[in-house]
Amino acid sequence: MIKFSKDKVKLLHQLISEETGGTIGVRDEGLLESALEGAFATFDGKDLYPSKEEKGARLAIR
């Protein structure tokens, strides 16, 4: 699965905001990092979200 960088997500957000309206920028950098890394979390050496679909859903709910 492709892992989006924080910079790429911020750029996508900026482009979408410019096209559709809305505030440009991120209120909490740490929260953004946490959301992006959460899909790749593990416990006891096992992925909490093993499939691409589960990882995508985890990203989408943030």
N, C-alpha and C positions, 0 to 999 in steps of 0.2 A: 504494500500500500504506500502511496505517496504521502510523505509527511510534510505538510505545509509549514513553512517558516513563519515566524511572527511578522517579519517584514512583508512577506507575500500576502498574508491575510490583511494587514493594514493597507496595502496598496489596493487590494480588491475592494475593501470597504470604502476607500476613498473614491475609486472609480464608480462604484455603485451609488454612493452618496451624491456625487457630482451629477450623475445621470437622473436620479430619481428624487433628489432632495434629501435633506437631513443633515445632521451634524457630522462633520468630519473630525476624526480624532478618536483616541482611546482614553477612556476615563481612568482605567486601572490596568497598567501593563502586567502586573502580577497575575491578575485574574485572567487575562488573555493567555498568558503562558500556561497557567494551570488548566484552562479549558483545552488548549492544544495538546498538552501532554497527557491529559486524563484518559484519552482513548488508547494510550499505549501503556497503561498501568498494569502492573503484575502483582501477584501475591503468591508467595511460596514458589517462585520461579515459573508460574503459569500466567498467561495473559488473562486479564479479567474480561476482555472483549476480543476473543480470538479471531473472529471472522471480519472480513472487510465491511460487511453489512452492519455488524455490531459496532465496529469502530466509527463508521459513518453516522450511525444513529446516535452514538455518544457525543460526537461533535455537533450534531444538529440540535440536541437538546440544550446546549449551552447557549 
